[in-house]
Amino acid sequence: MKAAFQEAKREQQSFLAPIEKRCLLWLANHAPGWMNSDHLTALGLIALLGAGLSYWWAKSNPVGLFAVIVCLALNWLGDSLDGTLARVRNRQRPRYGFYVDHIVDALGAVFLLGGLALSGFMSERIALGLLIAYLMLSIEVYLATYTLGTFQISFWKFSPTELRILLAIGSLALLRNPNAHLAGTSWLLFDIGGAAGIAGMSIMFVVAAASHTRRLYNAERLG
């Protein structure tokens, strides 16, 4: 007899998680009947493609930065509401949903960071470093979900929602000045933020990988 699929426990402990949960439940309960989770997942992906293109557009027209913020809001709506809508309507497809949602996340990261690299607001090397750090952390999360049965959505009180807000604030700051001074030297503002992001995600990856390796070793100790 084929064993039933066991869905992983979701762990979300970010700063905005309580408010976000209430907001998503309200939206799910008031969503039109024709809307389903696939529509929202597609919206999330298209919105990140739009954000990347808007950064590229902002290279020649600052209106693009406002478009970025709109796209980030739409991405939050699509990416965050799809699972909540499925749970509220009891239309869950845990394997399909988990797989498609995170394939979309990976593609979205390429679109967003590719647009930033093309925009000139962030150097290509920093954008590539951010993408690598994001994908490495994502791989660690997915492996831990499979081996430990817990899907960790947030790290150190930060989740994708908080990161979208920081990115939106940074985009507004670009309207004033795309450069910043650090240690007497002028740097691209988003290069400073990107370098901090690379460092933060790298530390998260190392700490999580070490902790999970120790847990799994102790759980399957030989002799």
Backbone bond lengths (Angstrom), bond angles and torsions (degrees), N, CA, C in turn:
res aa  C-N    CA-C-N  psi(-1)  N-CA   C-N-CA  omega(-1)  CA-C   N-CA-C  phi
1 M - - - 1.472 - - 1.524 109.94 -
2 K 1.315 116.19 131.24 1.463 120.73 -178.04 1.521 111.19 -70.90
3 A 1.349 115.67 131.12 1.464 120.06 -179.40 1.522 110.38 -69.12
4 A 1.329 116.27 143.55 1.466 121.53 178.45 1.527 110.10 -71.87
5 F 1.324 115.82 146.50 1.458 120.70 178.44 1.519 109.82 -70.09
6 Q 1.324 116.42 132.22 1.455 121.64 179.66 1.522 109.27 -105.15
7 E 1.323 116.09 111.68 1.459 119.48 -178.86 1.520 110.33 -72.40
8 A 1.350 115.99 140.61 1.462 121.12 -179.31 1.528 110.82 -71.33
9 K 1.322 115.83 150.56 1.468 121.53 175.39 1.523 109.16 -74.74
10 R 1.321 116.30 132.68 1.460 121.73 179.39 1.525 109.46 -86.17
11 E 1.339 116.50 133.66 1.459 121.32 179.47 1.522 108.72 -121.85
12 Q 1.333 115.85 108.32 1.461 122.71 -177.21 1.520 108.83 -129.27
13 Q 1.339 116.87 108.59 1.461 121.33 -176.49 1.526 111.34 -131.14
14 S 1.308 116.99 37.73 1.457 120.41 -178.22 1.528 110.99 -78.49
15 F 1.318 115.69 170.12 1.468 121.37 -179.49 1.529 111.50 -56.77
16 L 1.320 116.75 -44.05 1.461 121.35 -172.63 1.523 113.39 -95.93
17 A 1.328 118.10 4.12 1.467 121.43 -173.94 1.531 113.72 -54.59
18 P 1.354 120.36 -46.70 1.479 119.06 -178.41 1.530 112.79 -61.86
19 I 1.338 116.79 -44.65 1.466 120.83 179.50 1.521 110.22 -66.94
20 E 1.320 115.95 -42.95 1.463 120.67 -178.79 1.527 110.84 -61.95
21 K 1.320 117.33 -41.74 1.466 120.56 -179.08 1.527 111.44 -61.56
22 R 1.342 116.46 -44.90 1.465 119.84 179.06 1.528 111.32 -63.21
23 C 1.314 115.42 -41.13 1.464 120.54 -179.71 1.534 110.63 -64.46
24 L 1.332 117.14 -44.07 1.461 120.91 -178.94 1.529 111.79 -66.56
25 L 1.328 116.39 -37.88 1.459 119.45 177.92 1.530 110.69 -64.08
26 W 1.334 116.56 -40.94 1.471 120.26 178.08 1.528 110.10 -63.03
27 L 1.324 116.27 -45.96 1.468 120.15 -179.72 1.527 111.40 -62.86
28 A 1.339 116.36 -41.52 1.467 120.15 -179.52 1.523 111.10 -64.14
29 N 1.324 116.85 -38.67 1.465 120.68 -179.07 1.523 112.77 -74.20
30 H 1.332 117.08 -17.20 1.464 120.70 -179.53 1.527 112.16 -112.75
31 A 1.328 117.62 7.63 1.470 120.74 179.48 1.528 110.12 -69.87
32 P 1.335 118.51 144.01 1.476 120.66 178.63 1.533 111.12 -62.77
33 G 1.316 116.19 150.52 1.444 121.39 -174.84 1.513 114.36 -62.31
34 W 1.344 116.81 -30.30 1.463 119.46 -177.94 1.523 112.79 -73.14
35 M 1.324 116.83 -18.20 1.468 120.91 -176.89 1.526 110.45 -79.74
36 N 1.331 116.51 135.49 1.457 119.73 174.79 1.526 110.43 -130.93
37 S 1.311 116.51 178.37 1.466 121.47 -174.48 1.520 112.46 -63.70
38 D 1.339 117.47 -34.39 1.460 119.86 179.39 1.525 111.05 -63.92
39 H 1.342 116.87 -38.04 1.470 119.81 176.48 1.530 110.48 -59.46
40 L 1.321 115.84 -43.52 1.464 120.42 -177.14 1.522 111.38 -70.20
41 T 1.328 117.43 -39.02 1.463 120.11 177.07 1.525 110.65 -62.03
42 A 1.339 116.03 -43.26 1.466 120.14 177.48 1.528 111.12 -63.09
43 L 1.338 116.70 -39.77 1.465 120.56 176.95 1.524 110.87 -59.46
44 G 1.332 116.77 -43.47 1.459 120.31 179.81 1.511 112.29 -60.15
45 L 1.342 116.95 -42.23 1.463 120.61 179.85 1.521 111.32 -68.69
46 I 1.326 117.12 -47.26 1.470 121.02 -179.85 1.526 110.51 -61.10
47 A 1.341 116.41 -36.47 1.463 120.09 -179.75 1.524 111.49 -65.23
48 L 1.334 117.98 -38.78 1.466 119.42 178.30 1.527 111.28 -71.37
49 L 1.329 116.95 -34.60 1.465 119.14 172.31 1.522 109.17 -61.95
50 G 1.341 116.49 -42.67 1.460 120.34 177.20 1.512 112.84 -62.25
51 A 1.354 116.75 -38.42 1.467 120.08 178.61 1.525 110.88 -63.98
52 G 1.341 116.05 -43.24 1.461 119.34 178.31 1.517 111.97 -62.29
53 L 1.335 116.54 -44.68 1.467 120.91 178.45 1.532 111.23 -65.61
54 S 1.337 116.11 -34.13 1.470 120.18 179.53 1.525 111.33 -68.46
55 Y 1.340 117.53 -37.96 1.472 119.62 174.12 1.529 109.95 -61.31
56 W 1.316 116.20 -43.12 1.463 120.64 178.59 1.521 110.18 -61.97
57 W 1.335 116.64 -42.67 1.463 121.44 178.17 1.522 110.95 -64.01
58 A 1.319 117.21 -36.43 1.463 121.60 -177.21 1.525 112.30 -65.02
59 K 1.318 116.75 -15.02 1.464 120.39 176.04 1.528 110.85 -60.45
60 S 1.338 115.58 -32.31 1.467 119.83 -179.60 1.520 113.39 -113.70
61 N 1.349 116.69 -13.83 1.465 120.11 -178.03 1.528 108.93 -145.94
62 P 1.329 117.93 115.61 1.466 120.16 -176.82 1.528 114.28 -63.05
63 V 1.330 117.54 -15.92 1.469 120.24 176.17 1.531 110.29 -58.55
64 G 1.334 115.72 -27.05 1.458 120.36 178.76 1.515 112.96 -58.02
65 L 1.325 117.35 -29.99 1.465 120.15 179.88 1.526 111.66 -69.58
66 F 1.328 116.86 -33.39 1.469 119.48 174.41 1.527 110.13 -69.60
67 A 1.337 115.45 -36.20 1.464 119.56 177.04 1.526 110.67 -63.80
68 V 1.336 116.63 -35.31 1.463 120.63 177.06 1.531 110.39 -57.74
69 I 1.331 116.27 -46.25 1.466 120.84 -176.94 1.530 110.40 -63.89
70 V 1.332 116.93 -40.82 1.468 120.34 176.80 1.531 110.06 -61.45
71 C 1.329 116.52 -43.06 1.470 120.82 -179.70 1.523 111.38 -65.95
72 L 1.325 117.81 -37.82 1.463 120.45 177.53 1.525 111.02 -64.49
73 A 1.343 116.45 -38.64 1.466 119.92 177.54 1.530 110.63 -65.01
74 L 1.333 116.82 -42.12 1.462 120.49 178.05 1.521 111.33 -66.40
75 N 1.325 116.55 -35.43 1.462 119.67 176.96 1.520 111.09 -65.09
76 W 1.347 116.37 -41.70 1.470 118.94 176.08 1.523 109.97 -59.15
77 L 1.329 116.77 -44.83 1.466 120.65 -178.40 1.524 110.77 -59.82
78 G 1.328 116.71 -49.89 1.456 119.79 -177.07 1.513 113.07 -70.02
79 D 1.327 116.81 -45.01 1.457 121.37 -174.50 1.527 112.24 -72.55
80 S 1.318 117.33 -33.32 1.465 120.93 -176.13 1.513 113.27 -90.26
81 L 1.335 116.80 -31.30 1.463 120.00 -173.15 1.526 113.23 -86.57
82 D 1.341 118.43 -21.63 1.470 119.09 -174.03 1.528 112.45 -59.44
83 G 1.336 117.07 -46.73 1.456 120.35 179.86 1.516 112.42 -69.47
84 T 1.336 116.75 -39.37 1.465 120.57 179.24 1.526 110.82 -63.02
85 L 1.321 116.60 -42.32 1.465 120.43 178.98 1.535 110.99 -61.31
86 A 1.339 116.26 -42.20 1.469 120.23 179.24 1.521 111.21 -63.48
87 R 1.331 116.97 -39.30 1.469 119.69 -179.28 1.530 111.17 -71.40
88 V 1.328 117.24 -41.11 1.469 120.61 -179.87 1.528 110.94 -63.27
89 R 1.324 116.87 -39.19 1.462 120.86 -178.50 1.531 112.98 -90.39
90 N 1.318 115.87 1.00 1.471 121.04 -177.87 1.524 111.02 55.48
91 R 1.333 114.62 45.86 1.466 121.94 178.41 1.524 108.98 -120.73
92 Q 1.312 116.71 46.81 1.456 121.40 -173.35 1.524 111.95 -82.43
93 R 1.334 114.00 140.59 1.462 122.81 173.19 1.526 105.91 -132.00
94 P 1.331 118.33 79.00 1.467 121.24 -167.13 1.525 115.02 -58.45
95 R 1.334 118.13 -41.07 1.467 118.91 -179.39 1.528 111.17 -72.48
96 Y 1.332 115.84 -48.55 1.465 120.78 178.14 1.526 110.61 -59.94
97 G 1.325 116.42 -47.17 1.455 120.72 -177.42 1.513 112.66 -62.36
98 F 1.337 116.10 -46.19 1.464 119.76 -179.65 1.519 110.74 -62.16
99 Y 1.334 116.08 -45.30 1.467 120.14 -177.45 1.527 111.78 -64.75
100 V 1.328 116.06 -53.64 1.468 119.87 -176.56 1.522 111.33 -64.22
101 D 1.336 117.41 -41.51 1.461 121.16 -177.72 1.526 111.11 -58.70
102 H 1.324 116.69 -38.94 1.460 118.25 -174.68 1.527 113.54 -90.31
103 I 1.322 117.19 -21.38 1.462 119.23 166.34 1.529 109.01 -64.34
104 V 1.338 115.64 -43.47 1.460 121.42 178.05 1.525 111.01 -62.46
105 D 1.334 117.62 -40.80 1.467 120.72 178.00 1.528 111.36 -60.07
106 A 1.331 116.76 -42.32 1.461 120.48 -179.58 1.526 111.09 -64.90
107 L 1.329 116.35 -44.75 1.466 120.31 177.29 1.525 110.81 -63.00
108 G 1.324 115.96 -42.11 1.461 120.06 179.97 1.513 112.36 -61.19
109 A 1.331 117.08 -39.38 1.469 120.78 178.10 1.530 110.67 -62.74
110 V 1.340 116.80 -39.84 1.468 120.62 177.18 1.522 110.30 -63.15
111 F 1.343 116.93 -44.88 1.469 120.39 -179.86 1.527 111.30 -62.28
112 L 1.328 116.37 -47.00 1.467 120.87 -176.27 1.519 111.73 -65.03
113 L 1.327 116.39 -51.19 1.461 120.22 -176.60 1.520 111.41 -73.47
114 G 1.335 117.26 -29.02 1.460 119.43 173.65 1.517 111.03 -64.14
115 G 1.330 115.78 -42.15 1.464 119.77 177.12 1.507 112.40 -63.58
116 L 1.335 116.72 -40.06 1.465 120.12 177.63 1.525 111.33 -63.67
117 A 1.332 116.72 -40.97 1.466 120.10 179.12 1.525 110.98 -63.85
118 L 1.340 117.11 -37.98 1.466 121.25 179.81 1.523 112.36 -74.80
119 S 1.336 116.43 -22.37 1.465 120.42 -174.27 1.522 113.29 -74.43
120 G 1.311 117.01 -25.13 1.459 120.15 -173.79 1.517 113.34 86.89
121 F 1.337 117.86 -5.77 1.461 120.93 176.86 1.530 111.67 -79.32
122 M 1.322 116.35 -17.02 1.466 121.66 177.70 1.521 107.50 -140.44
123 S 1.318 117.18 137.11 1.460 120.26 -179.71 1.528 110.23 -69.40
124 E 1.333 116.02 153.64 1.466 120.43 -177.25 1.525 111.76 -60.55
125 R 1.334 117.54 -38.12 1.466 120.02 -177.41 1.522 111.62 -67.07
126 I 1.326 116.76 -40.68 1.469 119.43 178.57 1.523 109.91 -66.86
127 A 1.345 117.12 -41.60 1.465 120.20 178.66 1.525 110.86 -61.53
128 L 1.330 116.94 -42.43 1.460 120.59 178.36 1.523 111.09 -66.06
129 G 1.329 116.07 -41.35 1.467 119.88 177.88 1.524 111.79 -61.57
130 L 1.345 116.32 -40.82 1.469 120.53 177.40 1.528 111.34 -63.21
131 L 1.330 115.86 -42.05 1.464 119.73 -179.77 1.524 110.69 -63.79
132 I 1.328 116.89 -43.40 1.468 120.62 178.88 1.524 110.62 -63.06
133 A 1.337 116.58 -45.26 1.474 120.20 -179.46 1.523 110.54 -63.12
134 Y 1.333 117.19 -40.99 1.461 121.18 178.91 1.526 110.82 -63.12
135 L 1.334 116.52 -46.53 1.464 119.89 -178.01 1.532 111.52 -67.20
136 M 1.334 117.87 -36.91 1.466 120.58 177.38 1.530 110.63 -63.68
137 L 1.334 116.83 -43.99 1.461 120.40 178.91 1.525 110.11 -65.96
138 S 1.333 116.78 -38.40 1.462 120.35 178.20 1.528 110.70 -62.39
139 I 1.330 117.16 -43.95 1.461 120.96 178.81 1.521 110.38 -59.39
140 E 1.332 116.77 -41.86 1.466 120.18 179.75 1.532 110.21 -63.02
141 V 1.326 117.04 -41.98 1.467 121.02 179.79 1.525 110.92 -63.22
142 Y 1.332 116.80 -43.70 1.466 120.02 -177.38 1.529 111.27 -68.10
143 L 1.332 117.10 -39.64 1.466 120.14 177.82 1.525 111.01 -66.19
144 A 1.331 116.37 -39.46 1.469 119.85 178.33 1.525 110.42 -67.40
145 T 1.334 116.94 -35.56 1.464 120.09 177.49 1.526 110.41 -60.86
146 Y 1.321 116.71 -43.02 1.467 121.19 -178.89 1.530 112.02 -70.86
147 T 1.328 116.86 -43.63 1.470 119.58 -172.27 1.526 113.76 -86.87
148 L 1.339 117.65 -26.65 1.465 120.79 -176.51 1.521 113.32 -112.50
149 G 1.327 117.33 -13.10 1.458 120.08 177.18 1.512 115.07 77.65
150 T 1.347 116.94 16.46 1.466 121.14 178.17 1.521 109.44 -127.80
151 F 1.334 116.04 124.65 1.454 121.41 178.44 1.526 108.50 -96.96
152 Q 1.321 116.16 107.87 1.464 121.36 -175.68 1.519 109.54 -89.78
153 I 1.330 115.97 112.55 1.460 121.32 -177.28 1.528 111.61 -88.92
154 S 1.334 117.01 -30.72 1.468 120.75 -176.57 1.519 110.85 -121.17
155 F 1.329 115.45 153.50 1.459 123.42 174.43 1.525 107.83 -129.30
156 W 1.318 115.87 126.69 1.467 121.17 175.03 1.531 110.98 51.70
157 K 1.325 116.07 45.87 1.468 123.94 177.06 1.533 113.71 70.66
158 F 1.338 117.41 9.18 1.457 120.44 178.01 1.520 109.70 -113.96
159 S 1.326 115.05 135.33 1.455 121.89 176.21 1.532 107.47 -130.39
160 P 1.322 118.65 177.81 1.471 119.32 176.98 1.522 114.19 -55.24
161 T 1.323 117.92 -29.33 1.469 120.28 179.65 1.519 111.13 -63.57
162 E 1.328 116.71 -48.68 1.473 120.04 178.86 1.530 110.78 -62.96
163 L 1.333 116.74 -36.77 1.466 119.93 179.76 1.529 111.22 -67.12
164 R 1.321 117.29 -37.07 1.474 119.86 176.40 1.528 110.60 -62.69
165 I 1.326 116.38 -41.06 1.462 120.25 179.90 1.528 110.39 -64.05
166 L 1.325 116.97 -44.52 1.470 120.39 177.90 1.528 110.86 -61.39
167 L 1.329 116.56 -40.23 1.464 120.03 179.43 1.522 110.89 -66.43
168 A 1.331 117.10 -37.97 1.461 120.39 177.78 1.530 110.89 -65.35
169 I 1.338 117.17 -42.63 1.462 120.94 177.85 1.521 110.39 -63.03
170 G 1.328 115.99 -42.74 1.460 119.81 177.64 1.520 112.07 -62.09
171 S 1.330 116.49 -37.72 1.466 120.23 179.08 1.525 111.41 -64.18
172 L 1.334 116.47 -38.61 1.461 119.68 175.57 1.529 111.33 -65.76
173 A 1.336 116.11 -36.91 1.460 119.92 179.14 1.526 111.40 -64.69
174 L 1.334 117.20 -28.96 1.462 120.41 178.46 1.518 111.84 -63.52
175 L 1.327 117.07 -26.68 1.464 120.35 178.83 1.526 111.00 -63.27
176 R 1.317 114.79 -32.43 1.465 119.58 -179.65 1.525 111.43 -81.59
177 N 1.331 115.58 -49.21 1.465 119.51 -178.54 1.525 108.91 -164.67
178 P 1.334 118.30 121.30 1.466 119.85 179.66 1.524 113.65 -77.01
179 N 1.335 116.02 -3.45 1.466 120.70 -178.53 1.529 110.66 -114.17
180 A 1.300 115.46 158.28 1.464 121.90 176.43 1.519 108.19 -143.19
181 H 1.325 115.97 154.33 1.455 120.94 -179.54 1.529 109.75 -103.59
182 L 1.312 115.03 131.38 1.458 121.66 -179.97 1.515 108.06 -140.63
183 A 1.324 115.64 123.02 1.466 121.97 -179.40 1.528 111.17 55.36
184 G 1.336 115.82 39.78 1.455 120.56 176.60 1.513 114.99 76.45
185 T 1.333 117.19 8.04 1.461 121.58 -178.47 1.525 109.67 -123.26
186 S 1.324 116.13 143.42 1.461 120.78 179.08 1.531 109.82 -86.85
187 W 1.327 115.01 130.60 1.460 122.27 179.43 1.525 108.84 -130.92
188 L 1.325 115.67 156.82 1.460 118.97 169.46 1.526 108.45 -64.54
189 L 1.326 116.16 132.56 1.463 120.85 -178.80 1.523 111.31 -55.90
190 F 1.339 116.40 -43.00 1.461 119.72 -178.01 1.526 112.46 -76.02
191 D 1.322 117.49 -18.00 1.467 118.85 172.62 1.528 110.13 -71.18
192 I 1.341 115.92 -38.11 1.464 119.69 177.07 1.535 109.73 -65.22
193 G 1.340 115.50 -47.88 1.457 119.17 177.99 1.517 112.26 -63.49
194 G 1.335 116.81 -39.18 1.460 120.79 179.05 1.515 112.45 -65.44
195 A 1.343 116.51 -41.21 1.462 120.12 178.20 1.524 110.69 -63.69
196 A 1.350 115.89 -39.80 1.471 119.85 176.13 1.527 110.47 -63.62
197 G 1.331 116.64 -38.96 1.452 120.75 177.99 1.515 112.57 -64.83
198 I 1.330 116.72 -41.30 1.460 120.78 177.80 1.524 110.21 -62.04
199 A 1.337 115.30 -46.07 1.467 119.50 179.83 1.532 110.98 -62.25
200 G 1.333 116.41 -45.51 1.462 120.29 -178.16 1.516 112.31 -62.82
201 M 1.352 116.86 -47.87 1.460 119.71 -179.30 1.528 111.96 -67.69
202 S 1.333 116.67 -32.67 1.466 119.66 177.61 1.527 111.07 -65.85
203 I 1.332 116.11 -41.81 1.469 119.86 177.74 1.526 110.14 -65.40
204 M 1.341 116.69 -43.72 1.469 120.24 177.19 1.522 110.66 -57.28
205 F 1.326 116.14 -43.34 1.466 120.80 -179.37 1.527 111.13 -61.77
206 V 1.317 116.41 -48.00 1.475 120.50 -177.51 1.524 110.61 -64.12
207 V 1.345 116.77 -46.66 1.468 120.32 -178.76 1.525 110.96 -63.11
208 A 1.342 116.53 -46.02 1.469 120.05 -178.96 1.522 111.11 -65.83
209 A 1.335 117.44 -43.17 1.463 120.52 -179.08 1.520 111.19 -63.56
210 A 1.333 117.12 -41.65 1.468 120.46 179.28 1.532 110.76 -65.44
211 S 1.331 116.33 -43.77 1.464 120.45 -179.58 1.527 111.94 -64.46
212 H 1.318 116.64 -45.00 1.462 120.22 -177.99 1.528 111.87 -70.96
213 T 1.335 116.54 -35.79 1.467 119.35 176.02 1.524 110.56 -62.05
214 R 1.324 116.79 -42.53 1.473 120.59 179.16 1.530 110.37 -64.01
215 R 1.333 117.21 -43.88 1.470 120.25 179.34 1.523 111.76 -61.39
216 L 1.310 116.21 -44.02 1.464 119.56 -178.81 1.518 111.56 -69.78
217 Y 1.324 117.02 -36.98 1.471 120.57 177.51 1.529 110.56 -62.56
218 N 1.337 116.43 -45.35 1.461 120.09 179.21 1.519 112.26 -67.09
219 A 1.335 117.16 -32.87 1.456 121.14 179.53 1.518 112.61 -72.01
220 E 1.335 116.64 -26.99 1.464 120.87 -177.79 1.528 111.54 -125.68
221 R 1.308 114.02 41.92 1.463 120.73 -179.20 1.533 110.40 -64.75
222 L 1.319 116.62 135.43 1.474 121.51 179.68 1.528 110.15 -94.00
223 G 1.318 117.30 111.59 1.456 120.61 176.64 1.522 113.05 77.08
